[in-house]
Amino acid sequence: MTALPLQALVPDAIPAVRSTPDSLLGLYRRPSIELVRGAGLRVFDREGRVYLDFTSGIGVNAFGHGDEGIAAAMGEAAASGLVHTSNLYHTEPARRLADALTRLSTLDRAFFCNSGAEANEGAFKFARRWARELGGPAKHEILAVRGGFHGRLFATLAATDRPNYRAPFRPLAGGVSVVERDLRTLEHVLDGESVAALILEPVQGEGGVRVLDVGFLREVRALTRARRVALIFDEIQCGLGRTGWMFAYERAGVVPDLVTLAKALAGGLPMGAVLMSEEIAATVRPGDHGTTFGGGPFVSEVALHVIKRLADPALLEQVRGTGAWLGEELATLAARSRRIRAVRGIGYIWGIDVMQAASEVVRKALDAGLLVCSAGEFTIRLLPPLIAQRDDLAEGLSLLEEAVR
């Protein structure tokens, strides 16, 4: 039987037909708008309405929408003809990206994957591999701290402190526990005989935008080193310039054993990474882990372009300075409003505790022309693109105040 040409199977009229809501799995409570275009800090819906985007695709679009540099990098990467080769072969873009990330982080090895949850799952495996070499099978426990969010796969979900996310999928992966976020608890539970790793976010994003104290991070680093426990910093949301430092841990002057990255890493293309010390990497053997798509030449070339720009000292200084100004403006807004209880954040990641359901404020902001997201039942999260200037941020705060009021 002769195969029909593709054009016969997919008529010209089909691309113009909008998908019905029923054709997508209902995992997200999306508003009714449909976004069709983006430019800078703004996105446009099918009806022609304009929105100021303070979500950045949940921290992904560091340079906003329609960035010419990223578009050019994609074009150059595609022109090579090597979009995908699998990890059976070496490619130069992956090697150059690994070199750049390890140099910037002062860690020694990189593993590339496709998402943040995958990066954390990989970090758990690498930490357990190291721990087994060090202390045998008994040294396998992975601990996470209260308020953390590390993903929705089975092991990362077990490390995520969101009971409503966890409950429908029990039993979760074994050997993973959530403990209180204080030094006294950690001193008690970090048993070097049984614990392989501790994971935490230097800035807890989904958990309400809680900036962990630098003194706490330093004490945790000293404690994990003394107990021979691998320290994993999840910087999937707070890393790569979001705080005004290339890596959020630089603010505390410490370096973890492993750091996980994703979101902004490849400018909107799916990519995650695990960076690790030589001590951890030396225990990992061929076949211990793998990925078909991770670190492909196309996405790695684009990520290299993004990383070079994110590491620009002028950009990082601008995020630190303007981020501090943003915090002052938010505090002023809270002081004159009876609908804001607290403001927390650093750089271009901020949480605002409100007196009503966060979902209601998100909806009202959308109606006013501003995209924001939540970080808990009563917390609004701001994640503006790193290119946002004070005038842009002031416009967004004016719309947010309208939504809160």
Steps between C-alpha positions, in 0.01 A plus 500: 500500500638839401544743789306825474706820482520703821295781343208260454515389862534854638281738298597865476199599710611306808783728626253790522257300718537576870533204734205443727571490873402132503793402276755600767533310826350719770801539728493880508228751583572732211313826440290518183747723311726351231843658458623529142798737499765656722729802479733607779310513828160466335286221360191525279189284497290390205262790555785752474517583870842582648637371832809602695670168584630473857514119491776456238357156426555417872852641501604370157499802269783700656527721190127533443322397181619517141864555598703551182817349643328176597325483162834545324663234720221258411544572131876446513459180704246360253718594202766252608262215417573335836183548700529163674762224516416325833761456770671219311732764350694809603390841374684829539202709625441272800870502589523879474188545709631265768831689501320833544273382781770325698728803467228738619385275786848377607361145490661234285256296291166555327214269406230630265136391491164646398339659806542606860329194646732277296799697625399442861434131438845473344658682794335256742646207307848651480497581872391147588767353273764703683354414840498127425869514416560686825277317746333203334128435441394642838609850397214580262249738665424828323364788709322815386394798713156638580361731230704354215375410154719269290273351235209263439676174408493228764825574682477878456136495609605320817740791562234765428319649798154525340268243667221554246741415216630191679184340639348358176822321405605319813702291552774731379866410453653360817797644684399863439369718786408863574634647827466834675691795361716582802854425603413324824289244313768449238766447765279224640397323177812531283641164597805438288449125524159501330455833319639533149386853411315811607322708236374856541425813299701810600179688412187289531287598200183290504512496880417870531822668379694451823859623484707272723735690728866503391608404851272196485642396162854529634418294809333236283803485274732451799271237654461293183872511440573384856241218480609392148155572353472628143346849484273560199385853421190506282543821298251410231296815566734724702822440305645643178482868592153512654635621839764731349770235534570245229437231762292577807750326729765759415313745724596282799858438388457121500514231232280187512603151389230502232284774350198447276393744228226531238239767412707792356784271393412471130284806440170312489622172350465201737827443682623414849844447647676350800837647590711305748835476672772269377458291816138424408571456130785255562258244645257504205547219249390468135143371498408638843275760339410621153293719270417489131437869443698667779782726383423470129704728271211730410381576853858515634599762243204717596570449873860610450375827350264549795764420763748748356242777525374403846856505635552861389605692816306807383176300477553341843575837656185644342289215641646548848455877500161516333386200704578688821302797367212266414499369856476855636212580264317184605548589866353845432208343315439265795514788748221691326289193433290311752500196275871404519640324806866451405754536221804274448760460229826594338604608153219423256315238708244631751212363703208709625271360770145628444184496711293318237552190290803541275303353211254789524778758480656315206164517321450869574855578385430316174189711449713812559761386243768349728616138515606382846489156664454363849739333743256346742140568595555861611826603329542682169831438323677752277758368251554783250751451218852604600494770231217686677589859590358717779232653277382150402495384860317814615232440235459143622474607864229750410298225334566265792380760751180532300454122510566477875265788575 
